[in-house]
Amino acid sequence: MSGKLFWLAAAASLVAIGMAFKGYDAMTASLGLLLVSVITLKISTDGGGKAAREVKNELSGRLSSIDGMVQDLTKAFKEQSEIKDFTLGALENMKADMRIEVKDSIDRMAEKTIEMENSMGQMKRTFSAAFASLDDRMRAMEPQLRLSANTGDLTPEIKLQGADEEYVELGHDGNTAE
């Protein structure tokens, strides 16, 4: 409505200017119309102020709504950050525990390997000693075996060392004979 009043005042000013060119006392009319234009402009700016207040209130409401959303998002991001930090801490603890566990397992495996090596060394020494002893026993029996082979006896008697008068006779096929 104030826009209509402004255009009406502008048109009236043009009419007053036109009348001034014709020689009428338009100066007084022009000043009156100018006063009407200023009043109309004041009324339109007051109406604009009311609209501005409405817009300001609307924008204020929207801004507070956006502010609430931003606060909610900030809170969510903060919670996510806390969850991430907690998870990373838990993973670091698990990693440290796993390292300790793996180190302990490797240490146990190393101990078992050393024990196995020691057992293998002892078994090697025992086997070497038994083999050497067997070689000595075979050398001791060699003259008896040669004598039996020269006489044609195919079933020699082998007397075991450390056996008390007991002996084992071997048959032709290597089976134990009675």
C-alpha positions as a LaTeX table, in Angstrom:
\begin{tabular}{lrrr}
\hline
Residue & $x$ (\AA) & $y$ (\AA) & $z$ (\AA) \\
\hline
Met1 & 0.00 & 0.00 & 0.00 \\
Ser2 & 2.82 & 2.40 & 0.79 \\
Gly3 & 4.18 & 1.83 & $-2.71$ \\
Lys4 & 0.91 & 3.14 & $-4.15$ \\
Leu5 & 1.10 & 6.26 & $-1.98$ \\
Phe6 & 4.66 & 6.91 & $-3.15$ \\
Trp7 & 3.70 & 6.70 & $-6.83$ \\
Leu8 & 0.68 & 8.90 & $-6.17$ \\
Ala9 & 2.94 & 11.50 & $-4.52$ \\
Ala10 & 5.43 & 11.27 & $-7.38$ \\
Ala11 & 2.66 & 11.78 & $-9.93$ \\
Ala12 & 1.33 & 14.75 & $-7.93$ \\
Ser13 & 4.85 & 16.25 & $-7.90$ \\
Leu14 & 5.03 & 15.94 & $-11.68$ \\
Val15 & 1.64 & 17.64 & $-11.99$ \\
Ala16 & 2.87 & 20.45 & $-9.70$ \\
Ile17 & 6.01 & 20.88 & $-11.79$ \\
Gly18 & 3.91 & 21.00 & $-14.92$ \\
Met19 & 1.68 & 23.68 & $-13.35$ \\
Ala20 & 4.77 & 25.69 & $-12.38$ \\
Phe21 & 5.78 & 25.83 & $-16.03$ \\
Lys22 & 2.34 & 27.22 & $-16.89$ \\
Gly23 & 2.78 & 30.08 & $-14.45$ \\
Tyr24 & 0.63 & 28.97 & $-11.64$ \\
Asp25 & 1.78 & 29.26 & $-8.08$ \\
Ala26 & 3.02 & 25.73 & $-8.12$ \\
Met27 & 5.79 & 26.31 & $-5.68$ \\
Thr28 & 3.48 & 26.00 & $-2.74$ \\
Ala29 & 1.81 & 23.00 & $-4.32$ \\
Ser30 & 5.21 & 21.40 & $-4.99$ \\
Leu31 & 6.31 & 21.84 & $-1.41$ \\
Gly32 & 3.02 & 20.36 & $-0.21$ \\
Leu33 & 3.38 & 17.41 & $-2.51$ \\
Leu34 & 7.00 & 16.99 & $-1.46$ \\
Leu35 & 5.84 & 16.89 & 2.14 \\
Val36 & 3.27 & 14.24 & 1.22 \\
Ser37 & 6.07 & 12.21 & $-0.49$ \\
Val38 & 8.27 & 12.36 & 2.61 \\
Ile39 & 5.39 & 11.29 & 4.84 \\
Thr40 & 4.60 & 8.44 & 2.44 \\
Leu41 & 8.26 & 7.40 & 2.43 \\
Lys42 & 8.32 & 7.43 & 6.24 \\
Ile43 & 5.21 & 5.29 & 6.38 \\
Ser44 & 6.68 & 2.82 & 3.88 \\
Thr45 & 9.95 & 2.54 & 5.83 \\
Asp46 & 8.00 & 1.95 & 9.05 \\
Gly47 & 6.09 & $-0.80$ & 7.28 \\
Gly48 & 9.45 & $-2.09$ & 6.06 \\
Gly49 & 10.72 & $-2.02$ & 9.64 \\
Lys50 & 7.81 & $-4.19$ & 10.67 \\
Ala51 & 8.60 & $-6.58$ & 7.82 \\
Ala52 & 12.26 & $-6.43$ & 8.77 \\
Arg53 & 11.38 & $-7.38$ & 12.33 \\
Glu54 & 9.32 & $-10.29$ & 11.04 \\
Val55 & 12.20 & $-11.37$ & 8.81 \\
Lys56 & 14.61 & $-10.89$ & 11.68 \\
Asn57 & 12.43 & $-13.05$ & 13.96 \\
Glu58 & 12.13 & $-15.70$ & 11.23 \\
Leu59 & 15.89 & $-15.68$ & 10.62 \\
Ser60 & 16.54 & $-15.75$ & 14.36 \\
Gly61 & 14.36 & $-18.87$ & 14.70 \\
Arg62 & 16.09 & $-20.55$ & 11.80 \\
Leu63 & 19.50 & $-19.54$ & 13.14 \\
Ser64 & 18.71 & $-21.04$ & 16.56 \\
Ser65 & 17.53 & $-24.21$ & 14.82 \\
Ile66 & 20.77 & $-24.37$ & 12.83 \\
Asp67 & 22.73 & $-23.66$ & 16.01 \\
Gly68 & 20.99 & $-26.61$ & 17.72 \\
Met69 & 21.86 & $-28.88$ & 14.78 \\
Val70 & 25.48 & $-27.72$ & 14.86 \\
Gln71 & 25.66 & $-28.41$ & 18.60 \\
Asp72 & 24.19 & $-31.89$ & 18.04 \\
Leu73 & 26.73 & $-32.57$ & 15.29 \\
Thr74 & 29.56 & $-31.28$ & 17.45 \\
Lys75 & 28.43 & $-33.56$ & 20.27 \\
Ala76 & 28.23 & $-36.52$ & 17.88 \\
Phe77 & 31.71 & $-35.80$ & 16.50 \\
Lys78 & 33.07 & $-35.50$ & 20.02 \\
Glu79 & 31.51 & $-38.85$ & 20.97 \\
Gln80 & 32.92 & $-40.42$ & 17.81 \\
Ser81 & 36.34 & $-39.04$ & 18.68 \\
Glu82 & 36.09 & $-40.48$ & 22.19 \\
Ile83 & 35.02 & $-43.86$ & 20.78 \\
Lys84 & 37.92 & $-43.75$ & 18.32 \\
Asp85 & 40.39 & $-42.89$ & 21.07 \\
Phe86 & 39.03 & $-45.69$ & 23.29 \\
Thr87 & 39.21 & $-48.19$ & 20.44 \\
Leu88 & 42.74 & $-47.19$ & 19.51 \\
Gly89 & 43.80 & $-47.49$ & 23.15 \\
Ala90 & 42.24 & $-50.94$ & 23.42 \\
Leu91 & 43.95 & $-52.01$ & 20.20 \\
Glu92 & 47.30 & $-50.76$ & 21.47 \\
Asn93 & 46.81 & $-52.73$ & 24.71 \\
Met94 & 45.88 & $-55.85$ & 22.73 \\
Lys95 & 48.90 & $-55.35$ & 20.49 \\
Ala96 & 51.22 & $-55.07$ & 23.51 \\
Asp97 & 49.65 & $-58.19$ & 25.08 \\
Met98 & 50.02 & $-60.11$ & 21.83 \\
Arg99 & 53.67 & $-59.08$ & 21.54 \\
Ile100 & 54.34 & $-60.33$ & 25.06 \\
Glu101 & 52.45 & $-63.55$ & 24.35 \\
Val102 & 54.32 & $-64.15$ & 21.08 \\
Lys103 & 57.65 & $-63.39$ & 22.75 \\
Asp104 & 56.87 & $-65.86$ & 25.53 \\
Ser105 & 55.84 & $-68.50$ & 22.98 \\
Ile106 & 59.03 & $-67.97$ & 20.99 \\
Asp107 & 61.09 & $-68.22$ & 24.18 \\
Arg108 & 59.36 & $-71.50$ & 25.10 \\
Met109 & 59.94 & $-72.81$ & 21.57 \\
Ala110 & 63.62 & $-71.84$ & 21.80 \\
Glu111 & 63.92 & $-73.68$ & 25.13 \\
Lys112 & 62.25 & $-76.77$ & 23.66 \\
Thr113 & 64.53 & $-76.60$ & 20.62 \\
Ile114 & 67.60 & $-76.40$ & 22.86 \\
Glu115 & 66.29 & $-79.34$ & 24.90 \\
Met116 & 65.74 & $-81.31$ & 21.68 \\
Glu117 & 69.25 & $-80.47$ & 20.48 \\
Asn118 & 70.68 & $-81.57$ & 23.81 \\
Ser119 & 68.64 & $-84.80$ & 23.67 \\
Met120 & 69.78 & $-85.41$ & 20.10 \\
Gly121 & 73.41 & $-84.83$ & 21.15 \\
Gln122 & 73.06 & $-87.23$ & 24.06 \\
Met123 & 71.35 & $-89.79$ & 21.81 \\
Lys124 & 74.17 & $-89.35$ & 19.29 \\
Arg125 & 76.78 & $-89.95$ & 21.98 \\
Thr126 & 74.87 & $-92.99$ & 23.30 \\
Phe127 & 74.48 & $-94.40$ & 19.80 \\
Ser128 & 78.17 & $-93.80$ & 19.05 \\
Ala129 & 79.15 & $-95.53$ & 22.28 \\
Ala130 & 76.82 & $-98.46$ & 21.54 \\
Phe131 & 78.11 & $-98.71$ & 17.99 \\
Ala132 & 81.72 & $-98.63$ & 19.20 \\
Ser133 & 80.88 & $-101.29$ & 21.77 \\
Leu134 & 79.25 & $-103.40$ & 19.06 \\
Asp135 & 82.33 & $-102.97$ & 16.90 \\
Asp136 & 84.53 & $-104.12$ & 19.81 \\
Arg137 & 82.30 & $-107.16$ & 20.38 \\
Met138 & 82.37 & $-108.01$ & 16.68 \\
Arg139 & 86.18 & $-107.84$ & 16.64 \\
Ala140 & 86.30 & $-110.10$ & 19.67 \\
Met141 & 84.09 & $-112.65$ & 17.90 \\
Glu142 & 85.94 & $-112.47$ & 14.58 \\
Pro143 & 88.42 & $-115.29$ & 15.37 \\
Gln144 & 85.57 & $-117.62$ & 16.33 \\
Leu145 & 83.68 & $-116.79$ & 13.13 \\
Arg146 & 86.78 & $-117.45$ & 10.99 \\
Leu147 & 87.37 & $-120.74$ & 12.74 \\
Ser148 & 83.77 & $-121.82$ & 12.16 \\
Ala149 & 83.94 & $-120.81$ & 8.52 \\
Asn150 & 87.18 & $-122.83$ & 8.02 \\
Thr151 & 85.73 & $-125.96$ & 9.58 \\
Gly152 & 82.61 & $-125.77$ & 7.43 \\
Asp153 & 80.23 & $-125.32$ & 10.34 \\
Leu154 & 77.52 & $-123.06$ & 8.98 \\
Thr155 & 75.82 & $-122.47$ & 12.32 \\
Pro156 & 78.38 & $-120.87$ & 14.56 \\
Glu157 & 77.59 & $-120.23$ & 18.15 \\
Ile158 & 77.78 & $-116.60$ & 19.17 \\
Lys159 & 78.26 & $-115.93$ & 22.80 \\
Leu160 & 77.01 & $-112.51$ & 23.91 \\
Gln161 & 79.14 & $-110.51$ & 26.23 \\
Gly162 & 77.62 & $-110.09$ & 29.64 \\
Ala163 & 75.31 & $-113.11$ & 29.22 \\
Asp164 & 75.71 & $-115.69$ & 31.98 \\
Glu165 & 76.31 & $-118.92$ & 30.14 \\
Glu166 & 73.31 & $-118.35$ & 27.97 \\
Tyr167 & 73.72 & $-118.07$ & 24.27 \\
Val168 & 71.75 & $-117.81$ & 21.12 \\
Glu169 & 72.26 & $-120.00$ & 18.11 \\
Leu170 & 71.58 & $-118.49$ & 14.72 \\
Gly171 & 70.04 & $-120.60$ & 11.98 \\
His172 & 70.82 & $-120.44$ & 8.25 \\
Asp173 & 68.06 & $-117.91$ & 7.56 \\
Gly174 & 68.99 & $-115.67$ & 10.49 \\
Asn175 & 66.09 & $-116.81$ & 12.69 \\
Thr176 & 66.65 & $-117.70$ & 16.30 \\
Ala177 & 67.05 & $-121.43$ & 16.80 \\
Glu178 & 66.23 & $-123.37$ & 19.93 \\
\hline
\end{tabular}
